[in-house]
Amino acid sequence: MDFLIFFVSMVSLIYGADFIINEAERIATHFKIPHFIIGATLVAFGTSLPEMAASITASVTHKSDMAVSNVIGSVVFNITLVLGVVFIISSKIRPKRDLFAKDSAWALFPLLIFLLMSYDNVISRVEGVLFITLMAGYILFLVVDAKELLAMETHEYDKESFSWSKSLLPLIIGFVMVVLGATFTIESGSSIARSFGISEWMIGLFLISFGTSLPELVVSLTAARKGNADMSIGNIIGSNVANFTMVLGSAALVNPLTIDTVANQFDIFVTIVATLMLLFITANRLYNRSAGIALLIVLFLFINNSASAL
C-alpha cells in the first residue's frame, strides 16, 4: 500500500505544480510583476510548504535530526538535482537579471548564519526568531528591487483575458495538490524507509528532503521548458532562503533544535560546496549542460558517500 500511495502522491505533485506555474505566469503578466519575483516569492514559498510542514512536525515530536536534515538535504537537492537537470534539458537559459550581483548574498548568508548558529549544536528559539526576521529582510529586498526588474521585462498585457475567478481556484488547487502530494510522499516514503531500519537523519536527509524537493523540481523544470529561466532559478534561490529561515526558524520556535555538527559534517560540507558552486555558476553565467553535469556529479558523490555510511 505504501508504494501505491507514493506513486499517487508523485502524480499529485506533478499536476499540482503545473497548475501553480501556469497561474503564476498569468498573474505576473496581468500585474506586470517580474518573473524572478514571482519565482522567488509566490512559487518559492508555495513549494517550500512541504519542507515547513515536515520540519515543524518533526520538531513537535522532538525529532531534531529529521527537522534539520530535511533542510540540509532539500538545499542540496534544490541546487544539484533541480538546477542540474534544468541546465541539462534547457538549451537556452539567459536570465535577464544579474543573479550574482543581486542575489549571491541571499544564496550564501542564510547558510553562513546557519553555520554560526549551529556551532554550539543547538538552534534556539531566539535564533529561530532571527531566522524569520532574515526572511522578512529578503522579502523587503525583493519588493524594493522589483522596480528595476520590471524595467527589464516586457509583458504582453491583455486586460480582457484575466479573471481572478479563473486564476485563483486553479492556483489554490495546485498548492493543495503539491502540499498533500508531498505530505503523503513523505509519510509513505518514511514508512518504507523505516522498514529497512534507516536512521531518522538519513530519512530526513534523503527520503523526506527528496520528497519535499519534488515541487521545486517540477515547477522549475516546467518554468525552464516554457522559457522562464528567471522564474526557475528564482524559485531555487527563494526556496533555499525559505528553507534556512522560515522552515528552520519555525521548527526552532516550536522546540529548540539540536544538531550534531561533527557526526554530520560531510552533509554540511556538501551543502557549502553546492552553494559555492551556485555562486560560481551565476558569477560566470555558466547556465549550460556542463554546469548541470558538474552539479549532478556532486549529487552522486553526496548520495554515494551517505549510502556507504548506512
Number of C-alpha atoms within 10 A of each C-alpha: 6 14 13 10 16 22 14 13 23 22 15 22 30 20 17 26 31 23 21 27 26 18 19 22 19 17 19 18 19 18 12 17 20 23 27 29 24 24 31 26 22 15 28 28 21 21 31 27 23 26 30 24 19 24 31 25 16 22 24 15 12 16 19 27 23 27 34 27 25 33 28 24 27 32 29 29 29 27 26 28 25 26 26 25 20 27 24 17 14 17 14 14 20 15 19 13 16 13 21 18 11 12 19 19 12 19 21 18 14 20 22 12 17 16 15 12 16 18 14 12 15 17 25 20 18 12 21 26 18 16 27 20 14 22 22 13 13 19 15 12 14 18 12 10 13 17 12 11 18 16 10 11 14 12 14 8 14 9 10 7 9 15 12 8 8 11 17 15 12 17 20 15 16 25 22 17 23 31 26 18 28 31 23 20 28 25 18 21 20 21 14 17 16 12 8 9 10 13 14 21 21 21 25 30 26 22 24 32 30 26 28 34 28 26 32 27 27 22 30 31 24 21 24 23 17 13 17 22 27 24 29 34 25 26 32 29 28 28 31 30 27 30 30 26 28 27 29 29 30 22 28 28 20 18 20 19 25 19 20 14 16 10 9 14 11 14 20 19 12 19 22 19 15 21 22 15 18 22 20 15 17 18 14 9 16 16 22 19 17 13 22 23 18 14 25 21 15 20 20 14 12 20 15 11 13 16 11 7 8 9
